[in-house]
Amino acid sequence: MNRNHSCSASPRIVRTAIAASMASMLVVLSACSVTPKLATPDEVTARVKDDVSKMHVNQAPISGPLTFEEAAARTLKYNLDYRLKKMESALALGVADQAMNDMLPSLVASAGYRTRNNDSGGTSIGIEDRIQSLRPSTSEERRHSLSGAEFSWNALDFGVSYYRARQQGDQYLIAEERRRKVVQSMIQDVRISYWRALGAQRLLAESDAIVQRATTALGRSREAETQRLISPVQALTYQRALLDAITLLNQRRQDLEFAKIELAALMNVEPGVNFTLADSPQGKLPPAPRDIRKLEEMALLQRPELREEDYRKRITGDEARKQMLSVFPNLGLDFGSQRDTNNLLYNNSWSQGGIRLSWNLMKLFSIPAIQRSKEQQEVVDQTRRMALSMAVMTQVRISAERYRLALEDYRLADSAAQVDKRMADYTRAAVSSRLDSELEAVRTQARAVLGAYQRMSAYGAAQVAFSRMYSSVGIDALPDNFEGDDLAALTERVRAHIKAVEADALPLTSNLFVQAPMVSVTVAGVGDAVGKVRMTAQVKQFLERNEIEVNDKGMPLTFTLSRTESGDLEKVSWAIVATDTTGKVRGEATHNVTLPASSRQATYEAALAAAMTSNLQRLRTWVDPMEPAAQQKP
């Protein structure tokens, strides 16, 4: 009876427990519900204050008149758009480094504690006669803890991680090309704004005086018309001429004065800070290029947009290879050590391992689809590159023609300004006491100032056209190694670059295509002779892929492996040292990882690849023969 009663009571207990569980779940869900919440005014105000306070930190104050070279250097060093692109590039490098670490095998350490309110266990019954053969028993304590460490490696995951790491490396290079584009655009914008702002500054005082004289003369002309001192037609003609001159002067002034605000924004100057531009002589405008075909070839080689497409092509190829990996058999290895404090076990500690080979044969049917997708993507990429190449070649030709026309406009404006100035000087010298003579002098002087404005505007337009032509070819304003320069050093480098540009209209080579730096590679700290040969070949392949030539006569570059064991783990370090021919250290870096003790050779090779990828930019700087050794240390 008691047994039947307990059995009949069980469903009620179960239903009660389920109802209680559902009620508890509803309470928890209602407590955890999330509703949209608008940002409060205090939060928005705090955000604004925080952003404004950080916009202009660590910037050298403007201590004197700004030259064009310093304006360009300040833009390169403090411009927020460039900082953003530089951070995006660093983030892409970090993601590439992380993707490289994904190739490493996994080592999972675990620990836990288990408890229950009764004993686990059971009995055994015969399969055929259903007779109980054992009394109820258990081999598990109610409370016990578990711990273990398991090492596993999967061939498919390794292959996918390898190609993903290559793709992330190419994504980093794409981010670098976009950063190059930002630098080119900034230098172009500085050219545009600086020379226009300088023109406004040069003519501001003179134009103010002329506008004031013209306004006074306009009033006297109206008074003379009223008093019949000059004929109405003559008075109206002078008034119209003066009004036209004043209107044109105001329009030119506004057009050029806006350039100073744009220049301040490019340099990230704090609003309200007033500065003046150095009244240096105008730079020489290089002649228009003649070999347009050569410029087109240069643009196709080094425009950031086209180089970005080169990396996208490699990413597309690696994506197809990743998909093909899923077609092949998959090999998995695992080995681990476990411990259980359960005293009822015969063995409380044990090691276990296994090997597993699997093959999804249905994936074989996807090979044609993968091949078709790859071919279609290649066709799309090629078509996009050809369309972009045609656009680039068109830009080069148009920009060269615009620059030629801008030079002609500047020559005409310069001649017209000289004529206007001579006429104003002649009229000023020949002015008499007659009212019409004085009005003519004011009009010609206003015309002379307007001519000077037009000359400065034409010069600025020529600088704009030259800058656009320069950018259309994809030439870098500076070699890509100015990050560590202070403002004074960067200003001097910009000045040297401008002198070189003035000496030659457009250089037909750039830092992207100079002779590849040469290095000699040494791998140390590797006891296994075969492994050392494999790692040396790995380093050479990596460097040559990144346009660093490996030669026995090149700069010594040493990769040293060091290992420190600690229990079941070991700390692995790859030290990279670059020295010049005299033995002086040009740069050094260390990459540390933690691995299982006595890992396979492939694990150390993966760590070496991660060390090279994370220090690629430093390697490029160290082996650059144009850089002094003192500037190469990280």
C-alpha positions as CSV (number, residue, x, y, z in Angstrom):
1,M,0.0,0.0,0.0
2,N,2.7,2.4,0.9
3,R,4.5,1.7,-2.3
4,N,1.3,2.3,-4.3
5,H,0.6,5.5,-2.4
6,S,4.1,6.8,-3.1
7,C,3.7,6.0,-6.8
8,S,0.3,7.7,-7.0
9,A,1.8,10.8,-5.2
10,S,4.7,11.1,-7.5
11,P,2.8,12.6,-10.4
12,R,1.4,15.3,-8.2
13,I,4.9,16.1,-6.9
14,V,6.3,16.2,-10.4
15,R,3.4,18.5,-11.5
16,T,4.0,20.8,-8.5
17,A,7.7,20.9,-9.2
18,I,7.2,21.8,-12.9
19,A,4.7,24.5,-12.0
20,A,7.1,26.0,-9.4
21,S,10.0,25.8,-12.0
22,M,7.9,27.6,-14.6
23,A,6.8,30.3,-12.2
24,S,10.4,30.8,-11.2
25,M,11.5,31.0,-14.8
26,L,8.8,33.6,-15.5
27,V,9.9,35.7,-12.6
28,V,13.6,35.5,-13.8
29,L,12.6,36.4,-17.4
30,S,10.5,39.3,-16.4
31,A,13.3,40.6,-14.2
32,C,15.8,40.2,-17.0
33,S,13.7,41.9,-19.7
34,V,15.4,44.7,-21.6
35,T,13.7,47.8,-22.9
36,P,15.3,50.5,-25.1
37,K,16.6,53.5,-23.1
38,L,17.5,56.8,-24.6
39,A,20.8,58.4,-23.7
40,T,20.3,61.0,-20.9
41,P,21.4,64.6,-21.3
42,D,24.1,64.0,-18.7
43,E,25.5,61.1,-20.7
44,V,25.6,63.1,-23.9
45,T,27.2,66.1,-22.2
46,A,29.8,63.9,-20.6
47,R,30.6,62.3,-24.0
48,V,30.9,65.7,-25.7
49,K,33.3,67.0,-22.9
50,D,35.4,63.8,-23.1
51,D,35.7,63.9,-26.9
52,V,36.6,67.6,-27.0
53,S,39.1,67.2,-24.2
54,K,41.0,64.5,-26.1
55,M,40.9,66.0,-29.6
56,H,44.0,68.2,-29.2
57,V,46.1,66.5,-26.6
58,N,49.9,66.1,-27.0
59,Q,50.1,68.6,-29.8
60,A,52.9,71.1,-30.1
61,P,51.6,74.7,-29.9
62,I,52.0,77.0,-32.9
63,S,54.8,79.3,-31.9
64,G,55.3,81.4,-35.0
65,P,54.3,81.9,-38.6
66,L,53.5,78.6,-40.3
67,T,55.5,77.5,-43.4
68,F,54.0,75.1,-45.9
69,E,56.4,72.4,-44.7
70,E,55.3,72.8,-41.0
71,A,51.6,72.8,-42.0
72,A,52.1,69.5,-43.9
73,A,54.0,68.0,-41.0
74,R,51.3,69.0,-38.5
75,T,48.7,67.5,-40.7
76,L,50.6,64.2,-41.0
77,K,51.2,64.1,-37.2
78,Y,47.9,65.4,-35.8
79,N,45.1,64.9,-38.3
80,L,42.3,62.8,-36.8
81,D,41.4,61.0,-40.0
82,Y,45.0,59.8,-40.4
83,R,45.0,58.7,-36.7
84,L,41.9,56.7,-37.4
85,K,43.4,55.0,-40.5
86,K,46.6,54.3,-38.5
87,M,44.6,52.7,-35.7
88,E,42.6,50.6,-38.2
89,S,45.9,49.4,-39.7
90,A,47.2,48.5,-36.3
91,L,43.9,46.7,-35.5
92,A,44.2,44.7,-38.8
93,L,47.7,43.7,-37.8
94,G,46.5,42.6,-34.4
95,V,43.8,40.5,-36.0
96,A,46.4,39.0,-38.3
97,D,48.5,38.1,-35.3
98,Q,45.5,36.6,-33.6
99,A,44.6,34.6,-36.7
100,M,48.2,33.3,-36.8
101,N,47.8,32.0,-33.2
102,D,44.7,30.1,-34.2
103,M,46.9,27.7,-36.1
104,L,48.3,26.4,-32.8
105,P,46.9,23.2,-31.3
106,S,44.4,23.7,-28.4
107,L,45.4,22.9,-24.9
108,V,42.3,22.9,-22.6
109,A,42.6,22.8,-18.8
110,S,39.5,22.0,-16.9
111,A,38.4,21.7,-13.3
112,G,35.1,21.1,-11.6
113,Y,33.1,19.9,-8.6
114,R,30.1,17.6,-8.6
115,T,27.6,16.9,-5.8
116,R,24.2,15.2,-5.6
117,N,21.7,14.5,-2.8
118,N,21.7,10.7,-3.3
119,D,23.8,7.9,-4.7
120,S,24.1,7.1,-8.3
121,G,24.3,3.6,-9.5
122,G,22.1,0.8,-10.6
123,T,21.6,-3.0,-11.1
124,S,22.0,-5.4,-14.0
125,I,19.4,-7.7,-15.5
126,G,19.8,-10.5,-18.0
127,I,19.0,-9.6,-21.6
128,E,17.2,-12.9,-22.3
129,D,15.6,-13.9,-19.0
130,R,15.3,-10.4,-17.4
131,I,16.6,-11.7,-14.1
132,Q,18.4,-9.3,-11.8
133,S,22.0,-10.4,-11.4
134,L,23.5,-7.7,-9.1
135,R,22.3,-5.9,-6.1
136,P,22.1,-2.1,-6.4
137,S,25.6,-0.6,-6.2
138,T,27.5,2.6,-7.0
139,S,31.0,3.6,-8.0
140,E,30.7,7.3,-7.6
141,E,30.8,9.4,-4.4
142,R,28.2,12.0,-3.8
143,R,30.8,14.7,-3.8
144,H,34.0,14.7,-5.8
145,S,36.1,17.1,-7.9
146,L,37.5,16.7,-11.4
147,S,40.5,18.2,-13.1
148,G,42.3,17.6,-16.4
149,A,44.2,18.9,-19.3
150,E,43.6,17.9,-22.9
151,F,45.8,18.6,-26.0
152,S,44.0,18.3,-29.3
153,W,44.9,19.1,-33.0
154,N,42.6,19.0,-36.0
155,A,44.0,19.0,-39.5
156,L,41.0,20.7,-41.1
157,D,41.0,23.5,-38.4
158,F,44.7,24.0,-39.0
159,G,44.3,24.3,-42.7
160,V,41.4,26.7,-42.4
161,S,43.3,28.8,-39.8
162,Y,46.4,28.9,-42.0
163,Y,44.5,30.4,-45.0
164,R,42.5,32.7,-42.6
165,A,45.8,34.0,-41.2
166,R,47.0,34.7,-44.8
167,Q,43.8,36.5,-45.5
168,Q,44.1,38.6,-42.4
169,G,47.6,39.4,-43.4
170,D,46.4,40.7,-46.7
171,Q,43.6,42.6,-44.9
172,Y,46.3,44.4,-43.0
173,L,48.1,45.3,-46.2
174,I,44.8,46.6,-47.6
175,A,44.5,48.8,-44.5
176,E,48.0,50.1,-45.1
177,E,47.1,51.0,-48.7
178,R,44.1,52.9,-47.4
179,R,46.3,54.7,-45.0
180,R,48.6,55.6,-47.9
181,K,45.6,57.0,-49.7
182,V,44.7,59.2,-46.7
183,V,48.3,60.6,-46.6
184,Q,48.2,61.4,-50.3
185,S,44.8,63.1,-49.9
186,M,46.0,65.1,-46.9
187,I,49.0,66.5,-48.6
188,Q,46.9,67.4,-51.6
189,D,44.4,69.2,-49.3
190,V,47.2,71.1,-47.5
191,R,48.5,72.4,-50.8
192,I,45.1,73.6,-51.8
193,S,44.3,75.3,-48.5
194,Y,47.7,76.7,-47.6
195,W,48.4,78.7,-50.8
196,R,44.9,80.0,-51.0
197,A,45.0,81.1,-47.4
198,L,48.4,82.7,-47.9
199,G,47.1,84.7,-50.8
200,A,44.2,86.0,-48.7
201,Q,46.7,86.9,-45.9
202,R,49.0,88.8,-48.3
203,L,46.3,90.9,-49.8
204,L,44.1,91.4,-46.8
205,A,45.5,94.8,-45.6
206,E,45.8,96.2,-49.1
207,S,42.3,95.1,-50.1
208,D,40.8,96.6,-46.9
209,A,42.4,99.9,-47.7
210,I,41.2,99.8,-51.3
211,V,37.7,98.8,-50.3
212,Q,37.6,101.7,-47.8
213,R,38.9,104.2,-50.5
214,A,36.5,102.8,-53.0
215,T,33.6,103.3,-50.6
216,T,34.7,106.8,-49.9
217,A,35.1,107.5,-53.6
218,L,31.7,106.0,-54.2
219,G,30.2,108.5,-51.8
220,R,32.0,111.4,-53.3
221,S,30.9,110.4,-56.8
222,R,27.3,110.4,-55.7
223,E,27.8,113.8,-54.1
224,A,29.4,115.1,-57.3
225,E,26.5,113.8,-59.3
226,T,24.1,115.6,-57.0
227,Q,26.0,118.8,-57.3
228,R,26.3,118.5,-61.1
229,L,30.2,118.6,-60.9
230,I,30.4,115.7,-63.4
231,S,27.8,114.4,-65.9
232,P,25.3,111.8,-64.6
233,V,26.5,109.3,-67.1
234,Q,30.1,109.6,-66.1
235,A,29.2,109.4,-62.4
236,L,27.1,106.3,-62.9
237,T,29.8,104.7,-65.0
238,Y,32.4,105.3,-62.2
239,Q,29.9,104.1,-59.5
240,R,29.2,100.9,-61.5
241,A,32.9,100.3,-61.9
242,L,33.6,100.8,-58.2
243,L,30.7,98.6,-57.2
244,D,31.9,95.8,-59.5
245,A,35.5,96.1,-58.1
246,I,34.2,96.0,-54.5
247,T,32.0,93.0,-55.2
248,L,34.7,91.1,-56.9
249,L,37.2,91.9,-54.1
250,N,34.7,90.7,-51.5
251,Q,34.0,87.5,-53.4
252,R,37.7,86.7,-53.8
253,R,38.4,87.5,-50.1
254,Q,35.7,85.2,-48.9
255,D,36.8,82.4,-51.3
256,L,40.4,82.6,-50.1
257,E,39.7,83.2,-46.4
258,F,37.7,80.0,-46.0
259,A,40.9,78.2,-46.9
260,K,42.5,79.2,-43.6
261,I,39.6,77.5,-41.7
262,E,40.1,74.4,-43.8
263,L,43.8,74.4,-43.2
264,A,43.2,74.7,-39.4
265,A,40.9,71.7,-39.6
266,L,43.5,69.6,-41.5
267,M,46.1,70.4,-38.8
268,N,43.6,69.7,-36.0
269,V,44.1,73.2,-34.6
270,E,41.9,73.9,-31.7
271,P,39.0,76.2,-32.6
272,G,39.7,79.8,-31.7
273,V,43.5,79.6,-32.0
274,N,44.7,82.3,-34.3
275,F,47.8,81.7,-36.4
276,T,49.6,83.4,-39.3
277,L,51.2,81.9,-42.3
278,A,54.9,82.6,-43.1
279,D,55.1,85.1,-46.0
280,S,57.7,82.9,-47.9
281,P,58.2,83.3,-51.6
282,Q,56.0,81.2,-53.8
283,G,57.3,77.8,-54.7
284,K,58.4,77.0,-58.2
285,L,55.7,75.3,-60.2
286,P,57.2,72.3,-62.1
287,P,56.7,72.1,-65.8
288,A,53.9,70.0,-67.2
289,P,54.9,66.4,-67.8
290,R,55.5,65.2,-71.3
291,D,55.6,61.4,-71.0
292,I,52.0,60.8,-70.1
293,R,52.4,57.1,-71.0
294,K,55.1,56.7,-68.3
295,L,52.8,58.4,-65.7
296,E,50.0,56.0,-66.6
297,E,52.4,53.0,-66.1
298,M,53.4,54.4,-62.7
299,A,49.8,54.9,-61.7
300,L,48.9,51.4,-62.6
301,L,51.8,50.1,-60.5
302,Q,51.4,52.1,-57.3
303,R,47.9,53.6,-57.0
304,P,46.6,52.4,-53.6
305,E,43.3,51.4,-55.0
306,L,44.9,49.0,-57.6
307,R,47.3,47.6,-55.0
308,E,44.3,47.0,-52.8
309,E,42.8,44.9,-55.6
310,D,46.0,42.9,-55.8
311,Y,45.5,41.9,-52.2
312,R,41.8,41.2,-52.7
313,K,42.8,38.8,-55.5
314,R,45.0,36.8,-53.1
315,I,42.2,36.8,-50.5
316,T,39.8,35.4,-53.1
317,G,42.2,32.6,-53.9
318,D,42.7,31.7,-50.3
319,E,38.9,31.7,-49.8
320,A,38.6,29.1,-52.6
321,R,41.3,27.0,-51.0
322,K,39.6,27.1,-47.7
323,Q,36.4,25.8,-49.3
324,M,38.4,23.0,-51.0
325,L,39.8,21.9,-47.7
326,S,36.4,20.7,-46.5
327,V,36.4,18.2,-49.4
328,F,39.4,16.2,-48.1
329,P,39.5,13.8,-45.2
330,N,39.9,15.3,-41.7
331,L,42.4,14.0,-39.2
332,G,42.0,14.7,-35.5
333,L,44.4,13.9,-32.7
334,D,43.8,14.3,-29.0
335,F,45.7,13.4,-25.8
336,G,44.9,14.3,-22.2
337,S,45.4,13.7,-18.6
338,Q,42.5,13.5,-16.1
339,R,42.1,13.2,-12.3
340,D,39.0,12.5,-10.2
341,T,38.9,12.6,-6.4
342,N,36.2,9.9,-6.4
343,N,37.7,7.3,-4.0
344,L,35.4,4.6,-5.3
345,L,37.3,4.5,-8.6
346,Y,39.9,1.9,-9.1
347,N,42.2,4.5,-10.9
348,N,41.8,8.1,-9.8
349,S,44.3,9.4,-12.4
350,W,44.6,8.3,-16.1
351,S,45.7,9.4,-19.5
352,Q,43.8,9.0,-22.7
353,G,44.4,9.7,-26.3
354,G,43.0,9.0,-29.7
355,I,43.2,9.5,-33.4
356,R,40.2,10.0,-35.7
357,L,39.9,10.1,-39.4
358,S,36.6,11.3,-41.0
359,W,35.5,12.0,-44.5
360,N,32.3,13.5,-45.6
361,L,31.9,11.9,-49.0
362,M,28.9,14.0,-49.9
363,K,31.3,17.0,-50.1
364,L,32.8,15.6,-53.2
365,F,29.7,16.6,-55.1
366,S,30.4,20.3,-54.2
367,I,33.7,20.4,-56.1
368,P,32.2,21.6,-59.4
369,A,30.2,24.3,-57.6
370,I,33.3,25.5,-55.8
371,Q,35.3,25.6,-59.0
372,R,32.5,27.5,-60.8
373,S,32.3,30.0,-57.9
374,K,36.1,30.5,-57.9
375,E,36.1,31.1,-61.7
376,Q,33.2,33.5,-61.5
377,Q,34.8,35.4,-58.7
378,E,38.1,35.7,-60.6
379,V,36.2,37.1,-63.6
380,V,34.4,39.6,-61.5
381,D,37.7,40.7,-59.8
382,Q,39.5,41.0,-63.1
383,T,36.6,43.1,-64.6
384,R,36.6,45.4,-61.6
385,R,40.4,45.8,-61.8
386,M,40.2,46.6,-65.5
387,A,37.4,49.2,-64.9
388,L,39.4,50.7,-62.1
389,S,42.6,50.7,-64.2
390,M,40.8,52.5,-67.0
391,A,39.5,55.1,-64.6
392,V,43.0,55.6,-63.2
393,M,44.5,56.1,-66.6
394,T,41.8,58.6,-67.4
395,Q,42.4,60.5,-64.2
396,V,46.1,60.7,-65.0
397,R,45.5,62.1,-68.5
398,I,42.9,64.6,-67.3
399,S,45.0,65.7,-64.3
400,A,48.0,66.3,-66.5
401,E,45.9,68.3,-69.0
402,R,44.4,70.3,-66.2
403,Y,47.8,71.1,-64.8
404,R,49.0,72.3,-68.2
405,L,46.0,74.6,-68.5
406,A,46.4,75.8,-64.9
407,L,50.0,76.8,-65.7
408,E,48.8,78.7,-68.7
409,D,46.0,80.4,-66.6
410,Y,48.6,81.4,-64.0
411,R,50.9,82.9,-66.6
412,L,48.0,84.9,-68.0
413,A,46.9,86.0,-64.6
414,D,50.5,87.0,-63.7
415,S,50.8,89.1,-66.8
416,A,47.4,90.7,-66.2
417,A,48.3,91.5,-62.6
418,Q,51.6,93.1,-63.7
419,V,49.7,95.2,-66.3
420,D,47.1,96.3,-63.7
421,K,49.8,97.2,-61.2
422,R,51.7,99.3,-63.8
423,M,48.4,101.0,-64.8
424,A,47.6,101.8,-61.1
425,D,51.1,103.2,-60.6
426,Y,50.8,105.3,-63.7
427,T,47.3,106.6,-62.7
428,R,48.5,107.3,-59.1
429,A,51.4,109.4,-60.5
430,A,49.2,111.2,-63.0
431,V,46.3,112.0,-60.7
432,S,45.3,115.6,-60.5
433,S,42.9,117.6,-58.4
434,R,40.0,116.8,-60.7
435,L,37.4,114.5,-59.2
436,D,37.2,112.3,-62.2
437,S,41.0,111.8,-62.1
438,E,40.9,110.7,-58.5
439,L,38.0,108.3,-59.1
440,E,39.9,106.8,-62.0
441,A,42.9,106.3,-59.7
442,V,40.8,104.5,-57.1
443,R,39.2,102.3,-59.8
444,T,42.5,101.3,-61.3
445,Q,44.0,100.6,-57.9
446,A,41.1,98.4,-57.0
447,R,41.5,96.6,-60.3
448,A,45.2,96.1,-59.5
449,V,44.3,94.5,-56.1
450,L,41.7,92.4,-57.8
451,G,44.4,91.3,-60.4
452,A,46.7,90.3,-57.5
453,Y,43.9,88.3,-56.0
454,Q,43.3,86.6,-59.3
455,R,47.0,85.9,-59.7
456,M,47.1,84.2,-56.2
457,S,44.0,82.4,-57.0
458,A,45.5,81.1,-60.3
459,Y,48.6,80.1,-58.5
460,G,46.6,78.2,-55.9
461,A,44.6,76.5,-58.7
462,A,47.9,75.5,-60.3
463,Q,49.1,74.0,-57.0
464,V,45.7,72.2,-56.8
465,A,46.1,70.8,-60.3
466,F,49.7,69.7,-59.6
467,S,48.7,68.1,-56.3
468,R,45.9,66.2,-58.0
469,M,48.2,65.0,-60.8
470,Y,50.7,63.9,-58.1
471,S,48.0,62.0,-56.3
472,S,46.6,60.5,-59.5
473,V,50.0,58.8,-60.1
474,G,50.0,57.4,-56.6
475,I,53.3,58.8,-55.5
476,D,53.8,58.9,-51.8
477,A,54.5,62.3,-50.3
478,L,57.0,60.7,-47.9
479,P,58.5,57.3,-47.4
480,D,56.3,55.2,-45.1
481,N,58.5,55.5,-42.0
482,F,57.8,58.9,-40.5
483,E,55.7,57.7,-37.5
484,G,58.5,58.1,-35.0
485,D,59.6,61.6,-36.2
486,D,59.0,64.6,-34.0
487,L,57.4,67.7,-35.6
488,A,60.8,69.4,-36.3
489,A,62.3,66.3,-38.0
490,L,59.1,65.7,-40.0
491,T,59.1,69.3,-41.1
492,E,62.6,69.0,-42.4
493,R,61.7,65.8,-44.3
494,V,58.8,67.5,-46.0
495,R,61.0,70.5,-46.9
496,A,63.6,68.1,-48.5
497,H,60.8,66.4,-50.4
498,I,59.4,69.6,-51.8
499,K,62.9,70.7,-53.0
500,A,63.2,67.3,-54.8
501,V,59.8,67.8,-56.4
502,E,60.7,71.3,-57.6
503,A,63.9,70.0,-59.1
504,D,61.9,67.3,-61.1
505,A,58.3,67.7,-62.1
506,L,57.3,64.1,-61.2
507,P,59.7,61.4,-60.1
508,L,59.3,58.3,-62.2
509,T,60.2,56.1,-59.2
510,S,58.9,56.0,-55.7
511,N,59.7,54.3,-52.4
512,L,57.3,51.5,-53.3
513,F,59.5,50.3,-56.2
514,V,63.0,51.0,-55.1
515,Q,65.5,48.1,-55.1
516,A,64.2,45.6,-52.6
517,P,66.3,45.6,-49.3
518,M,68.6,42.6,-48.9
519,V,69.1,40.6,-45.8
520,S,71.0,37.4,-44.8
521,V,69.0,35.1,-42.5
522,T,70.3,33.1,-39.6
523,V,68.1,30.8,-37.4
524,A,69.6,30.0,-34.0
525,G,68.6,28.0,-30.9
526,V,67.1,25.1,-32.9
527,G,68.7,21.8,-32.0
528,D,67.1,19.7,-34.7
529,A,69.1,20.1,-38.0
530,V,66.1,19.2,-40.2
531,G,63.9,21.6,-38.2
532,K,66.4,24.4,-38.6
533,V,66.5,24.0,-42.3
534,R,62.7,24.0,-42.5
535,M,62.5,27.2,-40.4
536,T,65.2,29.0,-42.4
537,A,63.3,28.2,-45.6
538,Q,60.1,29.4,-43.9
539,V,61.8,32.8,-43.0
540,K,63.1,33.3,-46.5
541,Q,59.7,32.5,-48.1
542,F,58.0,35.0,-45.7
543,L,60.5,37.8,-46.4
544,E,60.5,37.4,-50.1
545,R,56.7,37.3,-50.2
546,N,56.9,40.7,-48.5
547,E,59.4,42.1,-51.0
548,I,62.5,41.7,-48.8
549,E,65.2,40.0,-50.8
550,V,67.3,37.3,-49.0
551,N,71.0,37.2,-50.0
552,D,74.1,36.1,-48.3
553,K,75.6,39.6,-48.7
554,G,72.6,41.3,-47.2
555,M,72.1,42.8,-43.8
556,P,72.3,40.2,-41.0
557,L,68.9,39.2,-39.6
558,T,68.9,36.7,-36.8
559,F,66.0,34.7,-35.4
560,T,66.8,33.0,-32.1
561,L,64.6,30.4,-30.4
562,S,64.7,30.1,-26.6
563,R,62.6,27.7,-24.5
564,T,61.9,27.6,-20.7
565,E,60.0,24.6,-19.3
566,S,57.6,24.9,-16.3
567,G,55.8,21.7,-15.5
568,D,53.6,20.6,-18.4
569,L,54.1,23.9,-20.2
570,E,57.0,25.8,-21.7
571,K,57.6,29.5,-22.5
572,V,58.8,29.9,-26.1
573,S,60.5,33.1,-27.2
574,W,61.5,34.2,-30.7
575,A,64.1,37.0,-30.6
576,I,64.6,39.0,-33.9
577,V,67.8,41.1,-34.2
578,A,68.9,43.2,-37.2
579,T,72.4,44.5,-37.4
580,D,74.3,46.5,-40.0
581,T,77.6,45.5,-41.6
582,T,79.6,46.9,-38.6
583,G,77.6,44.8,-36.1
584,K,75.6,47.8,-34.8
585,V,72.1,46.8,-33.8
586,R,69.5,48.5,-36.0
587,G,66.5,46.9,-34.3
588,E,65.4,44.1,-32.1
589,A,62.1,42.6,-31.0
590,T,60.8,39.5,-29.0
591,H,57.7,37.4,-29.5
592,N,56.5,35.2,-26.6
593,V,54.1,32.3,-26.6
594,T,53.2,29.5,-24.1
595,L,53.0,25.9,-25.5
596,P,52.8,22.4,-24.1
597,A,56.1,20.9,-23.1
598,S,57.9,19.0,-25.9
599,S,55.5,20.2,-28.6
600,R,55.8,19.1,-32.2
601,Q,58.1,20.9,-34.5
602,A,55.2,22.5,-36.4
603,T,54.2,24.3,-33.3
604,Y,57.5,26.2,-33.1
605,E,57.2,27.0,-36.8
606,A,53.8,28.4,-36.2
607,A,55.2,30.6,-33.4
608,L,58.0,31.8,-35.7
609,A,55.4,32.7,-38.3
610,A,53.5,34.7,-35.7
611,A,56.7,36.5,-34.6
612,M,57.5,37.5,-38.2
613,T,53.9,38.7,-39.0
614,S,53.5,40.8,-35.8
615,N,56.9,42.5,-36.4
616,L,56.6,42.9,-40.2
617,Q,56.5,46.7,-40.1
618,R,59.5,46.9,-37.8
619,L,61.4,44.5,-40.1
620,R,60.7,46.8,-43.1
621,T,62.0,49.7,-41.2
622,W,65.1,48.0,-39.9
623,V,66.3,46.8,-43.3
624,D,65.6,50.1,-45.0
625,P,69.1,51.4,-45.9
626,M,67.9,55.0,-46.0
627,E,67.1,55.0,-42.3
628,P,69.7,55.7,-39.7
629,A,70.2,53.0,-37.1
630,A,69.3,55.3,-34.2
631,Q,65.7,55.6,-35.5
632,Q,65.1,51.9,-35.8
633,K,64.7,50.8,-32.3
634,P,61.1,50.1,-31.4
